Amino acid sequence: MMEISLNMYHAVALGAVLFWIGGVITDKVSVLNRYCIPAPLVGGLLFSIINCILTVSGVASITFDGTLQTVFQNLFFTTVGFTVSIPALLRGGKSVVLVLVLSIIMIPIQNALGGGIMLAFDQDPLIGIGIGSTALIGGPATAAAYGPELVKAGAPAGADVAALAAATFGLVSGSLMGGPVARSLIVKHNLHSTEGHISESGEVAGEDESFTSASPRFVKGFMLLLAALGIGAQISVWLTDLTGLTFPSYIGAMLTAVVIRNVMIAVKVEYPDQEIDTMGNMFLSIFLALALSSLKLWELVDLALPMIVCLILQCVVMVIFSYFVVFNVMGRDYEAAVMSAGFIGFAMGATSNAMANMQVVTKKYGPAPVAYFAIPMVGGMFIDFFNAVLITFNINLFVDMFH
């Protein structure tokens, strides 16, 4: 079998092409546009399917260096950190707390469902934790970090691989479910954004179109991003050493960006908000295209029946919980509908999926500033603390009960 290896420069070019292809497809295929399927998902998943066919048939295997994927991921989440201001916190603090509580409730639900399905199929319930909150709310990074811990606790040798495969499944399913759920809620309850205006064509007037800027503002914004990224890398190291927990690499950069933004507000220094938002959209698009194109879909083909059943039920429970619980608890308004899409994104895969889900919904139906604040704050920062604690608790509980 021919092996094709792309370096990091080839990879980022591939991501750009896949984003463009995804955009063309979503424009041409009305069902994708109607159900808010992100363009990077379409392009990246298309490449993953082609790569899967080539690999399974023994024709070729395509791999690429993911260095710049991580860089774009961290840059994007740094831009999210810059959106956090004290006034926004005062306005949306209640939403952050509510989303966090809902997320904490979802962690044991995912683990109990995973462990229960494994027991029903006479399998080790510890595998259920691996394909529960470890892979879904935790995402690929948490799956990679805690998979070996499951094996050490007594799970079968393949538990770590199962966790990574489930995280892969979660990335895809979380992106596919979020937009349709939000659209269904918006249409059913006739919801509208209170932060913008919708044109006759149904698109947000002025959204993602153009704005007046100058090159010094872009340079200033990019330098702020780089400063937060570099300082944040060391903050992440200190956080890990201080707590003993494994955090995503972007957490320190997000926290640093929050501090820089609020210092700028306090000393009344101009902040290039539109420029940083524009760069954030670029980074998210490239990162998501690369993340989806790197999925090894053929690993899902070999999943055992109990794991397939478990993942399908996880999706069903997530849709029901988001549609009936998240939407109602968060206020039954437009912001709540957008947050439902974001909740599905990060509770099934990663915060980047949540942001992509919300981005494509708000582009069509209007801005949702509270959702853009609450979801990344919980999905990108707070929930990792609670997930780590509850995963450890669930592992110890399952070992005591079943080993």
Secondary structure, 3 states (H helix, E strand, C coil): CEEEEECHHHHHHHHHHHHHHHHHHHHHCHHHHHCCCCHHHHHHHHHHHHHHHHHHCCCEEEEECCHHHHHHHHHHHHHHHCCCCHHHHHHHHHHHHHHHHHHHHHHHHHHHHHHHHHHHCCCCCHHHHHCCCCCCCCHHHHHHHHHHHHHHCCCCCCHHHHHHHHHHHHHHHHHHHHHHHHHHHHHHHCCCCCCCCECCCCCECCCCCCCCCCHHHHHHHHHHHHHHHHHHHHHHHHHHHHHCCCCCCCHHHHHHHHHHHHHHHHCCCCCCHHHHHHHHHHHHHHHHHHHHHCCCCHHHHCCCHHHHHHHHHHHHHHHHHHHHHHHHHCCCCHHHHHHHHHHHHHHHCCHHHHHHHHHHHHHHHCCCHHHHHHHHHHHHHHHHHHHHHHHHHHHHHHHHHHC
